[in-house]
Amino acid sequence: MTPTEFHKIYDSLNQYGKSALNSITDENSDYQKHSHDHIYKHFYINAHDIGEIYHYTSIGALKNIVKTKLFYVGYIHSMNDPLEVRYTYRVAIKYLQQLGATKDEIKIFINDYQNINYDSYVWSFSPNRNSQALANYGDVALGFDSQKIQKKLSDQYTCPNFKRMEEGYGYVFPLKVEYDQNVHQEFIQPIIQEWLNSYRGLNGIWNSVARDIQNKCLSSLFLLSLCFKRQILWQEEEIRYVIVKPKSNHFDASALVSDRPISLAKINPNILREVILSRNSESRKQEVKDILNDNGFAKTKVKITDLPY
């Protein structure tokens, strides 16, 4: 397309179409500052900076983990929080309504994001070895070396140099969960504004560009859905390792537990540094030591929580 042809199309657009193109091409636009790479840079955590991280679970689950040397990494749509992932899209819909989107426009947006094919799995941790908020998940906190978790998952799921990323492989990255509603608004609003502008101003006129912009918006919202959780859950202080697998249609059904898809993370004694027992399980300290010793985790330390109760 020549510059003349581009300007002819641009001049024919309404205010929404022009705004959509301006935002997508201006690196200093509010949209560009809160999408794509900026999301990754803002919420990504370098594994070298995290240190030791803790996963809360039960003694029964611990026994199975060290016996099999496998950890079940949960499917993003089967998490404990019933609003996992959906929260971000609910907020996006709220902003669409505030922007005056029609029922048909909202319906189209919902249909668009529900048809995104991302096969994603989350392994949840906290930097807090004595978290009261996470005690409901079990009586033990498993302390892992974050760098070794990153390397192990990457070696297992990511091809060297990201080549030949076919089914079964995946991108692995650690994220810090964000609970602040002001941050949610800061990122979601310009993205959903761009989606609406492109839909209102480019559909039917420049369909290929409209679809490309809308897909970029949906990709950004998907990344945010991995990072954002309701403010009421802030005490979890969650850090998560995410595995995103390229898929042609739907989730990988090769591994199912209770009819839920999972990804398997291979672990070894070098990764599991310590086990922290709650006061409720203090009397089972020797039992836990025996479980670890019997399965080759003799160097893993067993401690009691610092909490007084």
N, C-alpha and C positions, 0 to 999 in steps of 0.2 A: 504494500500500500504506500502510495506517495504521500508526502506531507500535504499536498493539496487535497487529495482524497480524504485524508484523515480529518483535516479541518472542515471539510464539507460535511462529513458525518457529525463531527463535534458540534458544529453550529446548528445542526438540525435537532440536537437533543434538548430535552426539557431540563429544568434546574436539577432534578435528581440524577439524571445521566451525567451531566457535567460535573456534579459534585462527586459522583462515584469515580469518574476518571481522574479528577484532580487529586483525590485522596489516594488512589492506587499508584499514582505516578510521582507524588510528592513525598520524598523520604522524611520530611519533617511534619507530615500531616499527623493528626491525632490517631488516625487509623494505623498508619505505618509504625508509629511508636508503641503500639499495643498489640501487635500481631506477629505471627511467624517467628522469626529469630529472636525478637525482643521478648516473647513469652519464654522461650527456652533459656535465654540469658538471665531473665529475672528469677525464674523458679528452679532452674537447674542447680544442683549442688555438686561440687567436686568431691568425689569419694575420698580424696586425700584430706579434705577439710572436715569430714564428719567425725571420724574417730570410731568409738564403739557405739553400736546401736542395738536396741533391744526389741525382741518380738515376744509378746505376751501370749501364753498358751497354757495348756493343762499338763500335768505329769504324764497322763496317758498318751497325749500327743507327742510329748518329748520322747517317751519310750519308743514309739513307732518311728520317729524321725531318726534317732541314732541307730536303730536297728536296721532300717532300710537305707540309710545315708541319703534320703530323699526328703525334700520339703515340697508340700503342695502350695503352689502359687495360685491364688484365686482369680477366677474370671471376673473382670471389672463389673459385670452386671449381676454378680452373685455375692456382692460384699455384704457385710453386716448392716451397714447403713442403708435403709430402703431407698433413700434419695441419692445414693451414690451415682454420679454422672448426671442424673436427671436434674439435680439442683441447678447446675450451670444453665441448662436449657430453660428451666422454669424462670430463672432470673432474666434470661434473654427475651423470653416471651413477655415478661412484665415490661421490659423496656420497649419492645415493639408496640405494646398497647399504649404506652406513654407517648410514643412517636406518632400515634394515630393510625397504626396499621389496621387494615380491615380484617374481618374474620377470614376471608378468603386468603389474604396474604399470610396471616398467621398459620392457617391450615397448610399452606404450601411450605412454609418454613419448617413446620413440624414434620411434614412428609419428607423433606430434604434431609434433615438431621437423622431421622429414624432409618434412613436408607444408607447411611454411611457404613462401610464395611471395614471396621477396625477391630481386629481380634486382639484384645488387650488384657493383660494380667498384672495384678498388683501384689507385691509383697510388702506388708506394712510393718514399720518399725517406729520406735521413739528413741530420742537421745536420753530419755529419763529412765534410769534403772529402778526407780522407786515411784512409779506413776500410780497414783490413786485412781486416776480416770480410767486406766487400762486394766486395773485389777479384775474387772468383771470378765475379762477374756480368759482368765485362768490364774492358777496359783504360782506360776513360774514365769520369769522373764529370761529369755535366752539372749545372752550377749554375744554379738557377732562382730567380727572385724569388717568394717564397711568396705575397705579397699579390696579385700579378698572376696567379698560378696560380688562386687562389681566385676572383678576379673573372672570369677567362676561363671557368672551368668553370661558375660560377654563371650567367653571361650565356648560356652555351650550353645548359645543361640545366634551369635553374630558372625557372619562370614568375614574373613580378613579383608580389610579395605572396603567393606560393605558390598562386595561383589556377589552376584548371583543370589540376591536375597529372595529366594523362592519360599514356598510354603514350608513351614517347619522352622524357618529361621526367624529372627526378630531383632529389633532395635532395643537395646537395654540402656536405661538411663535413670539416675536418681533424681527425685523431685522433692521439694519442700512444700507441704500442704499449706495453703493460705486460707485463713479463717476470717480475715478482716473484710467486712462488707464494703467498705470504702474502696479497697483494692479491687474487689470483684466488679464494682461499678466502673472504676477507672478503665478496666480492660474490656469488659463486655460491651459497654455502651457504644464506643466508636466502631466496634466490629459489627454489631447488629444494625447500626446506622448505615454502614457501608453496604450490608446485605440488602437492606430495604431500598437504598438509593439505586443500587444496580438493578434491582427487580423493577422498580417503578420507572427507571429512566433508560434502561438498555434492552430489556426483554422485548422481543418483537422487532427491534431495530438493529441491534448488534448482538445477536443471541450467543455467539461463541464467546465474546468478551464478557457478556453478562454471566454466563455459566462459569467461566474461569474465575471471575471475581467472587461469585457466590460460593464456589468450591473452596477458594482460599479462606473465606470467612468461616465456613463450616470446619475446615481443618484447624483454624485457630481456636474456635470454640471447643473442638474436641480436646486440644491440648489443655485448655483452661479447665475442662471438665475433669481432667486428671489431677489438677492442682487445687481446685476450689471445693471447700466443704462448708457446711453451715457453721455460723459463728458459735453456736451453742456447744460445739464439740472442740473448742479451742484447746482445752486442757489435754487433749490427746497428743499434741505436739508432734504430729505424724510426719515422718519421713518415709517415702515409699520408693521402692525400686519397681520400675514399670518395664514390662516386656510387650512391645507392640509388634505383632506378626502381620506381614502382608498376606491378605486372604483374597481369594477370588469370589467367595460368596458369604460364608458365615464362619462361626467359630470352629476350631479344630476339635473334632469329636473323638480324637484318638485316646484321650485320657479323660475319663469321667469318674467323679466321686459323688455318690448320691444324686446322680443324674446332672451334676454340674461339671462343666468343663474346667480343667486345670492345666497348668504347666508344671513340669517337674523340675525342681532345682536340686542339683547334686551338691551335697555338702561333705565335708571331711572334718576330722578332729582339729585341723589347723584353723578352721573358720569359726568354730564354736568355742569362744574363749571362756565363758562362765555361765553358770545358771544361778539366778537369784530366786530364792524361795520366799513366799509370803509368810507371815506369822502363822497363818492357818496350816501351812505345810512344814513348819519348822521341825516337827517330830519325824518327818520323812527324809531328812537330810541324808542319812546313811543309805536309805533305799535308792535315792537319786544317784548317789555316788556309785552304788553297785551297778545300776543301770548303765551309767556312763562307762565304768570300767569293763563291764562285760561286752561292750560293743566297740571298744577301741578308743574311747574318749577319756582316757585316764588323766590326761593333762588339763582337761576342762575343770575349772574351779567351781565349787559349789558354795554359795554364800547365802546368808539370810538378809532380807531387806533391812535397810537402815531405818525404815519407818517403825515407830514404837508399837504399832498395832496392825 
